[in-house]
Amino acid sequence: MKVGRRKFLGAGSAALVGLSLKTDRPIAGSFVNDNFQMGHLLRDRTSFPPAKHVEKFPAVIVGGGIAGLSAAWRLRKRGFTDFVLLEMNGQAGGNARWGENEITAYPWAAHYVPVPGVKAEFVRELFEDLGILKNGQWDERVLCFAPQERLFLYGRWQEGLEPAIGLTQKDREQFQKLEDLFAKFRATGEFTIPLELGRSAKFQDLDHLSFSGWLQQQGCDSRLVNWYMNYACRDDYGALAKDTSAWAGIHYFSSREIEEKGPLTWPEGNGWITRRLLERVGEKVRTNQMVYRIAETQHGVSIFAGDTEFQAEFAIFAAPTFLAPYLIENFPRLDDFVYSPWLTANLTLERIPDSRGAEPTWDTVFLDSPTLGYVDAMHQTLRTHIERTVWTFYWALAEGTPAQNRQLLLDKDWTYWKEAILRDLERVHSDIRQCVSRIDVMRMGHAMIRPAVGSVFSQERLRFAQPRREARIFFANSDLSAISIFEEAQYRGVLAAQSALDRLHGHR
Ligand SMILES: Cc1cc2nc3c(=O)[nH]c(=O)nc-3n(C[C@H](O)[C@H](O)[C@H](O)COP(=O)(O)OP(=O)(O)OC[C@H]3O[C@@H](n4cnc5c(N)ncnc54)[C@H](O)[C@@H]3O)c2cc1C
């Protein structure tokens, strides 16, 4: 039924292409949401003027991404409202921020959540609270409509992202072998979401090996198999298979039950969840409040942002953990937290580009592109005729080191990235330059934690994930899980809130 609805689009766009002018449009745009400068103030340990005001709260949350907002949601749901959340950006949400123009809302980064399994209890509780899960049934409007994914390879399209065209017998055997292996790993119950509920030392050795090394051990040398495995690591971890822990690579394929439905998605991606969380806890959120210092005191913790010292009994640190040594006094150096740099862009399209006759899908990927393709923000609309849309373009800078790529993000101007994006797209959509009116680019130097070799079982990381009994600061960012997904961010946030509540109630 849903497929039929979308069929109108193919015909509509082809007709429009026939009428198009061949001159390129002027393309506006800029870098948006940059926070390099603020981040570098912390990195360079710039001194800030002394605080002029003091405010007191039992609990203060630092960072308003999904982890911080989920901590706030849990506090509030437990009837505890005497807290404040400090977010350095002008908009809360972190990697689940969104934008909006006259055409549609669109995501800036995270754009979907797979249908959560039974172990993701907190996520299911949240989605029940948000009204999209009722009596075990999902609201149809948030389940991704068909057709969902297409891959461009050998000059043509296929449905789905796992290469299925032009496979040799060897390719087929290797895909099958991996599928069987991943099913066996899944059956062990060790590869769960949240990670912490399954992982034991049983497969720890896999964390000391790269995913590409493990694939080699399995005899997987097929080019297409390796492309697909690398695509998966770039997509979820911003890293190549050679820079990813084999444990994490296997987790990608073995942690979820094969689901007929889903994923859950919205025009603004996970920004929809941020919006709903803000409806519940928004009055506790203070934006443009960069925390620059945290100091444990005799009876609590002082958090400094702007011209204010927030005196609290407990802090929930939901900003990325790598910032802790820059913010928290006497904090040890961290070695095992590696982050992947990313770039996203939102392209405003005045008409739907030529897709060589193919029907539009939610997610579009090109074989052998260094980018991850794009997602169509209008995909979930119920309208049958679409003339304008917004594409969110994804690019994990995975080749080379994270440090080199962070430098590249700083060095290259907007025109460079605009051209790189258009060149990638025009291999498939030849008229793209006549369709785009605007390209806004967001650069993220430390976009997401990378499950590098050794990081899943890193003692350093596990230390923060399990709060000390006497702790005043509870860590909550998704990076504590070694992989950056919505479910882990939400789990970490809820867990930290529960730890803080336990301590607060114990203290009063
Ligand atoms: C491009 C991209 C696409 C993604 N797509 C998906 C997806 O489709 N599905 C999915 O499940 N996951 C996706 N993710 C993963 C995403 O990171 C997680 O789902 C989740 O949103 C992470 O939330 P978080 O709260 O742990 O961290 P963050 O989102 O990083 O939040 C941290 C917050 O702390 C704030 N902060 C930092 N320093 C300070 C300071 N000093 N003072 C105050 N505030 C501070 C930041 O501004 C930010 O708001 C994607 C990530 C990226 C980068």
The ligand as a MOL file (V3000), in Angstrom:
LIG
                    3D

  0  0  0     0  0            999 V3000
M  V30 BEGIN CTAB
M  V30 COUNTS 53 58 0 0 0
M  V30 BEGIN ATOM
M  V30 1 C 26.0200 12.4580 11.7390 0
M  V30 2 C 25.4460 11.5770 12.7960 0
M  V30 3 C 24.3440 10.7880 12.5140 0
M  V30 4 C 23.8010 9.9680 13.4960 0
M  V30 5 N 22.7040 9.2170 13.1750 0
M  V30 6 C 22.1390 8.4400 14.1290 0
M  V30 7 C 20.9190 7.7580 13.8520 0
M  V30 8 O 20.3430 7.8850 12.7690 0
M  V30 9 N 20.3890 6.9830 14.8340 0
M  V30 10 C 20.9910 6.8680 16.0600 0
M  V30 11 O 20.4740 6.1350 16.9270 0
M  V30 12 N 22.1230 7.5300 16.3440 0
M  V30 13 C 22.6980 8.3240 15.4190 0
M  V30 14 N 23.8160 9.0440 15.7260 0
M  V30 15 C 24.4100 8.8860 17.0540 0
M  V30 16 C 24.0230 9.9800 18.0680 0
M  V30 17 O 25.2490 10.5040 18.4770 0
M  V30 18 C 23.2520 9.3950 19.2470 0
M  V30 19 O 22.0690 8.7870 18.7900 0
M  V30 20 C 22.8360 10.3970 20.3310 0
M  V30 21 O 22.0920 11.4470 19.7650 0
M  V30 22 C 24.0030 10.9110 21.1840 0
M  V30 23 O 23.4950 11.6340 22.2720 0
M  V30 24 P 24.4030 12.0850 23.5010 0
M  V30 25 O 23.5360 12.8870 24.3860 0
M  V30 26 O 25.0880 10.9100 24.0910 0
M  V30 27 O 25.5700 13.0060 22.8980 0
M  V30 28 P 25.5100 14.3940 22.1110 0
M  V30 29 O 24.4150 14.3730 21.1400 0
M  V30 30 O 26.9050 14.6080 21.6260 0
M  V30 31 O 25.1630 15.4740 23.2300 0
M  V30 32 C 26.1090 16.1100 24.0340 0
M  V30 33 C 25.6060 17.5020 24.3630 0
M  V30 34 O 26.5050 18.1250 25.2840 0
M  V30 35 C 26.6580 19.4810 24.9050 0
M  V30 36 N 27.9050 19.9990 25.4700 0
M  V30 37 C 29.1640 19.6670 25.1180 0
M  V30 38 N 30.0380 20.3680 25.8670 0
M  V30 39 C 29.3240 21.1340 26.7130 0
M  V30 40 C 29.6880 22.0780 27.7180 0
M  V30 41 N 30.9640 22.3340 28.0030 0
M  V30 42 N 28.6840 22.7180 28.3850 0
M  V30 43 C 27.3700 22.4540 28.1140 0
M  V30 44 N 27.0010 21.5780 27.1510 0
M  V30 45 C 27.9600 20.9190 26.4690 0
M  V30 46 C 26.6460 19.4250 23.3840 0
M  V30 47 O 26.4050 20.6860 22.8060 0
M  V30 48 C 25.5390 18.4120 23.1380 0
M  V30 49 O 24.2820 19.0260 23.0600 0
M  V30 50 C 24.3760 9.9010 14.7840 0
M  V30 51 C 25.4770 10.7100 15.0770 0
M  V30 52 C 26.0010 11.5410 14.0990 0
M  V30 53 C 27.1760 12.4040 14.4270 0
M  V30 END ATOM
M  V30 BEGIN BOND
M  V30 1 1 1 2
M  V30 2 1 2 3
M  V30 3 2 2 52
M  V30 4 2 3 4
M  V30 5 1 4 5
M  V30 6 1 4 50
M  V30 7 2 5 6
M  V30 8 1 6 7
M  V30 9 1 6 13
M  V30 10 2 7 8
M  V30 11 1 7 9
M  V30 12 1 9 10
M  V30 13 2 10 11
M  V30 14 1 10 12
M  V30 15 2 12 13
M  V30 16 1 13 14
M  V30 17 1 14 15
M  V30 18 1 14 50
M  V30 19 1 15 16
M  V30 20 1 16 17
M  V30 21 1 16 18
M  V30 22 1 18 19
M  V30 23 1 18 20
M  V30 24 1 20 21
M  V30 25 1 20 22
M  V30 26 1 22 23
M  V30 27 1 23 24
M  V30 28 2 24 25
M  V30 29 1 24 26
M  V30 30 1 24 27
M  V30 31 1 27 28
M  V30 32 2 28 29
M  V30 33 1 28 30
M  V30 34 1 28 31
M  V30 35 1 31 32
M  V30 36 1 32 33
M  V30 37 1 33 34
M  V30 38 1 33 48
M  V30 39 1 34 35
M  V30 40 1 35 36
M  V30 41 1 35 46
M  V30 42 1 36 37
M  V30 43 1 36 45
M  V30 44 2 37 38
M  V30 45 1 38 39
M  V30 46 1 39 40
M  V30 47 2 39 45
M  V30 48 1 40 41
M  V30 49 2 40 42
M  V30 50 1 42 43
M  V30 51 2 43 44
M  V30 52 1 44 45
M  V30 53 1 46 47
M  V30 54 1 46 48
M  V30 55 1 48 49
M  V30 56 2 50 51
M  V30 57 1 51 52
M  V30 58 1 52 53
M  V30 END BOND
M  V30 END CTAB
M  END
